[in-house]
Amino acid sequence: MKQIFKLLFLIIPFSVISQNVSNSPYSRFGFGELQSSYSAIQSGMGEVGIAINSPVGINTINPASYAFVHKQRFTMQAGLSHQTNLMEAGGVSQVVNTSKFNYLKMGFPVTRWWGSSFGLLPFSETAYSFNDSNTDPDATYSFNGNGGLSRFYFGNGFRPIKNLSIGVNVNYLFGSIETNREVLFSDPSYLNTKANEETIINGLSYDFGLIYTQAVKDWRINLGLTYDNGSSLDAERNLFTQTFRVVNFNQVLEDTIQFIQLEEGQLVLPTSIGYGFSLVNDKWSIAAEYNTKNWSDFELFGANDNLQNSSKLSVGAQFIPEIKAINKYHKIVRYRLGFYNAQTYLNLNNQSIDQYALTFGLGLPLRKSGALLNLSAQVGRRGTTDYNLIQDSFVNFKVGFVLSDIWFIKRKFD
């Protein structure tokens, strides 16, 4: 357990002091940009997880996988990520770099047929700052936003019969989002306007999973299903709108035209369903999946931002040349490759904002500690420069660790 505690002391301070320094105009919509809950293992395999039930990693995508955690072992999985974005629009480009805490997960067996997991994951992120002077030539519109939601989960997976496992995650979502809007007129006789809005969100959500496993000769076939029935979270917001003039480059307040304090409402999350399958033997893990989210269900204080239903197709593979080749390190390395293509929930200027990426990964066993170091890279693109939209080309890197140790075993002495 010493290795696990050492990693905790390294990861937790980083997650506390890491700051949101990204700039993604697309995060202005909904309750921010959804954050990936995929581990470095899954990120290298095209972000598959619906039909993955390996005891090596903790798979939060399908809680039924917790039933397959290492018996008599406590497992911890933690990761960090770095992303570089090149955003282009109207002949102008900007490069943004972001590094942050990605996930912290724990998994442990309860009985031979029951496994549990808990952890902390990012859920959504709001981070944007941009101006718009095209809408009105006599005014400049400024938009800023920051904040996001985090997810603490506790999940359980059960195997009621030999080949079937079922599971559920209970998620507590919490966080706040602050947005600022400003209209600055070129004519000094006009009153300028600025509005500050803070939204605080918290509440419980649930997602469910099922995995059916069948052995066929040297292969194991896994079929997976996930479902989220959507949930209503408590929301509270403060809204402050003022008029002002600019005098010697300073803002001089004129009047308060709107003040709303502690207005209560709801955030309604979308329902979603996913299907997947995987083929596994001693060398290969091959997986594919498809999932959809019904964003027409989404509401925040009664508004839905005209979001469209989203879908995603993912495929991935892992190859281990010879898992028992102890004296030939390159043969026990995990080599990973994948691809995904997604239609996001955004539809702007009557154009769907699509995203795709090619993914790569390595799993490197650390012999002395018994840990597994996982590295992944994704190269992809979202959006387009056509139709006055923004094209976001990105490279994402993740570093993850999997540590496990025996517990609940009495030591014996001669």
Residue pairs with C-beta under 8 A, 6 or more apart in sequence:
1 74
1 405
1 407
3 369
3 370
3 371
3 403
3 405
4 74
4 76
4 403
4 405
7 76
7 78
7 401
7 403
8 76
8 78
11 78
11 80
11 101
11 104
12 104
14 80
14 101
15 101
15 104
15 120
18 99
18 100
18 101
20 98
20 100
20 125
20 127
20 146
20 147
20 148
21 96
21 97
21 98
21 127
22 83
22 85
22 96
22 98
22 125
22 127
23 87
23 94
23 96
23 127
23 128
23 129
23 130
24 33
24 85
24 87
24 96
24 125
24 127
24 128
24 392
25 87
25 128
25 130
25 390
26 33
26 128
26 346
26 353
26 382
26 383
26 390
26 392
27 33
27 125
27 126
27 127
27 128
27 145
28 126
28 128
28 143
28 145
28 179
29 305
29 307
29 345
29 346
30 124
30 295
30 298
30 300
30 305
30 307
30 345
31 124
31 126
31 149
31 177
31 199
31 201
31 267
31 300
32 124
32 125
32 126
32 127
32 145
32 147
32 148
32 149
32 177
33 124
33 125
33 126
33 127
34 123
34 124
35 121
35 122
35 123
35 124
35 125
35 148
36 43
36 47
36 102
37 60
37 61
37 103
37 121
37 122
37 123
37 151
38 47
38 49
38 61
39 57
39 58
39 59
39 77
39 79
39 103
39 105
39 374
39 398
39 400
40 79
40 102
40 361
40 374
40 375
40 376
40 398
40 399
40 400
41 56
41 57
41 334
41 336
41 361
41 363
41 374
41 376
41 400
41 402
42 48
42 49
42 52
42 57
42 59
42 61
42 316
43 359
43 361
43 376
43 378
43 396
43 398
44 316
44 318
44 336
44 337
44 338
44 359
44 360
44 361
44 362
44 374
44 375
44 376
44 377
44 398
45 285
45 287
45 316
45 317
45 318
45 336
45 337
45 338
45 359
45 361
46 287
46 314
46 315
46 316
46 337
46 338
46 339
46 340
46 359
47 312
47 314
47 316
47 338
47 340
47 359
48 276
48 278
48 287
48 288
48 289
48 314
48 315
48 316
48 338
49 59
49 60
49 61
49 62
49 276
49 289
50 61
50 62
50 209
50 224
50 225
50 226
50 274
50 275
50 276
50 289
50 291
51 62
51 211
51 222
51 223
51 224
51 276
51 277
51 278
51 287
51 289
52 59
52 61
52 62
52 65
52 222
52 224
52 276
52 278
52 285
52 287
53 59
53 62
53 64
53 65
53 67
53 68
53 165
53 211
53 213
53 222
54 65
54 68
54 280
54 285
55 68
55 69
55 70
56 372
56 402
57 77
57 402
58 65
58 66
58 69
58 75
58 77
58 105
58 106
58 107
58 117
58 119
59 65
59 66
60 103
60 105
60 117
60 119
60 121
60 153
60 155
60 169
61 209
61 226
61 274
62 167
62 209
62 210
62 211
62 224
62 226
62 276
63 117
63 155
63 156
63 157
63 167
63 168
63 169
63 207
63 208
63 209
64 157
64 165
64 166
64 167
64 209
64 210
64 211
64 224
65 157
65 165
65 167
65 209
65 211
66 107
66 115
66 116
66 117
66 155
66 156
66 157
66 167
67 113
67 114
67 115
67 157
67 158
67 159
67 165
67 166
67 167
67 211
68 115
68 157
68 165
69 75
69 107
69 108
69 109
69 115
69 116
69 117
69 157
70 107
70 109
70 404
71 109
71 112
72 109
72 406
72 407
72 408
72 409
73 108
73 109
73 404
73 405
73 406
73 407
74 106
74 107
74 108
74 404
74 405
74 407
75 106
75 107
75 108
75 402
75 403
75 404
76 104
76 105
76 106
76 107
76 401
76 402
76 403
76 404
77 103
77 104
77 105
77 106
77 107
77 119
77 400
77 401
77 402
77 403
78 103
78 104
78 105
78 400
78 401
79 102
79 103
79 374
79 398
79 399
79 400
79 401
80 99
80 100
80 101
80 102
80 398
80 399
80 400
81 99
81 100
81 102
81 396
81 397
81 398
81 399
82 97
82 98
82 99
82 396
82 397
83 97
83 98
83 99
83 394
83 395
83 396
83 397
84 95
84 96
84 97
84 394
84 395
85 95
85 96
85 97
85 98
85 392
85 393
85 394
86 93
86 94
86 95
86 392
86 393
86 394
87 93
87 94
87 95
87 96
87 390
87 391
87 392
87 393
88 385
88 390
88 391
88 393
89 385
89 388
89 389
89 390
89 391
90 385
90 388
100 122
101 122
102 122
102 398
102 400
103 119
103 120
103 121
103 122
103 400
104 119
104 120
104 121
105 117
105 118
105 119
105 121
106 117
106 118
106 119
107 115
107 116
107 117
108 115
108 116
108 117
108 407
109 115
109 116
110 116
110 156
113 158
113 159
113 160
114 156
114 157
114 158
114 159
115 156
115 157
116 154
116 155
116 156
116 157
117 153
117 154
117 155
117 156
117 157
118 152
118 153
118 154
118 155
119 152
119 153
120 150
120 151
120 152
121 150
121 151
121 152
121 153
122 148
122 149
122 150
122 151
123 148
123 149
123 150
123 151
123 173
123 175
124 148
124 149
124 175
125 147
125 148
126 145
126 146
126 147
126 148
126 177
126 179
127 145
127 146
127 148
128 143
128 144
128 145
129 143
129 144
129 145
130 142
130 143
131 140
131 141
131 142
131 143
132 140
132 141
132 142
132 143
133 139
133 140
133 141
134 388
135 141
138 185
138 186
138 187
139 183
139 184
139 185
139 186
140 183
140 184
140 186
141 181
141 182
141 183
142 180
142 181
142 182
142 183
142 184
143 179
143 180
143 181
144 179
144 180
144 181
145 177
145 178
145 179
145 180
146 177
146 178
147 175
147 176
147 177
147 178
148 175
148 177
149 173
149 174
149 175
149 177
149 201
150 173
150 174
150 175
151 171
151 172
151 173
152 171
152 172
152 174
153 169
153 170
153 171
153 172
154 169
154 170
155 167
155 168
155 169
155 170
156 167
156 168
157 165
157 166
157 167
157 209
158 165
158 166
158 167
159 165
160 166
163 212
163 213
163 214
164 210
164 211
164 212
164 213
165 210
165 211
165 213
166 208
166 209
166 210
167 208
167 209
167 210
168 206
168 207
168 208
168 209
169 206
169 207
169 208
169 209
170 204
170 206
171 204
171 205
171 206
171 207
172 202
172 203
172 204
173 201
173 202
173 203
173 204
173 205
173 233
174 201
174 202
175 200
175 201
175 202
176 198
176 199
176 200
176 201
177 198
177 199
177 201
178 196
178 197
178 198
178 199
179 196
179 197
179 199
180 194
180 195
180 196
180 197
181 194
181 195
181 197
182 192
182 193
182 194
182 195
183 192
183 193
183 194
184 192
184 246
185 191
185 192
188 245
188 246
191 243
191 244
191 245
191 254
191 255
192 243
192 244
192 245
192 246
192 251
193 241
193 242
193 243
193 244
193 257
194 241
194 242
194 244
194 251
195 239
195 240
195 241
195 242
195 258
196 239
196 240
196 241
197 237
197 238
197 239
197 240
198 237
198 238
199 235
199 236
199 237
199 300
200 235
200 236
200 237
201 233
201 234
201 235
201 236
201 267
202 233
202 234
203 231
203 232
203 233
203 234
203 267
204 231
204 233
205 228
205 231
205 233
205 269
206 228
206 229
206 231
207 226
207 227
207 228
207 272
208 226
208 227
208 228
208 229
209 224
209 225
209 226
209 227
210 224
210 225
210 226
211 222
211 223
211 224
211 225
212 222
212 223
212 224
213 220
213 221
213 222
213 223
214 220
214 221
215 221
218 281
218 282
219 279
219 280
219 281
220 279
220 280
220 281
221 277
221 278
221 279
222 277
222 278
222 279
222 280
223 276
223 277
224 274
224 275
224 276
224 277
224 278
224 289
225 273
225 274
225 275
225 276
226 272
226 273
226 274
226 276
226 291
227 271
227 272
227 273
227 274
228 269
228 270
228 271
228 272
228 273
229 271
230 268
230 269
230 270
230 271
230 272
230 294
230 297
231 268
231 269
232 266
232 267
232 268
232 269
233 266
233 267
233 268
233 269
234 264
234 266
234 267
235 264
235 265
235 266
235 267
235 300
235 301
236 262
236 263
236 264
236 265
237 260
237 263
237 265
237 301
238 260
238 261
238 262
238 263
239 258
239 259
239 260
239 263
240 256
240 258
240 259
240 260
241 256
241 257
241 258
241 259
242 253
242 254
242 255
242 256
242 257
243 253
243 254
243 255
243 257
244 251
244 252
244 253
244 254
245 251
245 252
245 254
246 252
263 301
265 300
265 301
265 302
266 299
266 300
266 301
267 299
267 300
268 297
268 298
268 299
268 300
269 297
269 298
270 293
270 294
270 295
270 296
270 297
270 298
270 345
271 293
271 294
271 297
272 291
272 292
272 293
272 294
273 291
273 292
274 289
274 290
274 291
274 292
275 289
275 290
275 291
276 287
276 288
276 289
276 290
277 287
277 288
277 289
278 285
278 286
278 287
278 288
279 285
279 286
279 287
280 286
282 320
282 323
283 319
283 320
283 321
283 322
283 323
284 317
284 318
284 319
285 317
285 318
286 316
286 317
287 314
287 315
287 316
287 317
288 313
288 314
288 315
288 316
289 313
289 314
290 311
290 312
290 313
290 314
291 311
291 312
292 309
292 310
292 311
292 312
293 309
293 310
293 311
293 345
294 309
295 304
295 307
295 308
295 309
295 310
295 345
296 304
296 307
296 308
296 309
298 304
298 305
298 307
298 345
306 347
307 345
307 346
307 347
308 343
308 345
308 346
308 347
308 352
309 345
310 342
310 343
310 344
310 345
311 342
311 343
312 340
312 341
312 342
312 343
313 340
313 341
313 342
314 338
314 339
314 340
315 338
315 339
315 340
316 336
316 337
316 338
316 339
316 359
317 336
317 337
317 338
318 334
318 335
318 336
318 361
318 363
319 334
319 335
319 336
320 331
320 332
320 333
320 334
320 335
321 330
321 331
321 332
321 333
322 328
322 331
322 332
323 332
324 332
325 331
325 332
326 332
329 365
332 365
333 362
333 363
333 364
333 365
334 361
334 362
334 363
334 364
334 374
335 361
335 362
336 359
336 360
336 361
336 362
336 363
336 376
337 359
337 360
337 361
338 358
338 359
338 361
339 356
339 357
339 358
339 359
340 356
340 357
340 359
341 354
341 355
341 356
342 354
342 355
342 356
343 352
343 354
344 352
344 353
344 354
344 355
344 382
346 352
346 353
347 353
348 387
348 389
349 387
349 388
349 389
350 387
351 384
351 386
351 387
351 389
353 382
353 383
353 389
354 382
354 383
355 380
355 381
355 382
355 383
356 380
356 381
357 378
357 379
357 380
357 381
357 394
357 396
358 378
358 379
358 380
359 376
359 377
359 378
359 379
360 376
360 377
360 378
361 374
361 375
361 376
361 377
362 374
362 375
362 376
363 372
363 373
363 374
364 372
364 373
364 374
364 375
365 371
365 372
365 373
366 372
366 373
369 403
370 403
370 404
371 401
371 402
371 403
372 401
372 402
373 399
373 400
373 401
374 398
374 399
374 400
374 401
374 402
375 397
375 398
375 399
375 400
376 396
376 397
376 398
376 400
377 395
377 396
377 397
377 398
378 394
378 395
378 396
379 394
379 395
380 393
380 394
380 396
381 391
381 392
381 393
381 394
382 391
382 392
382 394
383 389
383 390
383 391
383 392
384 391
385 391
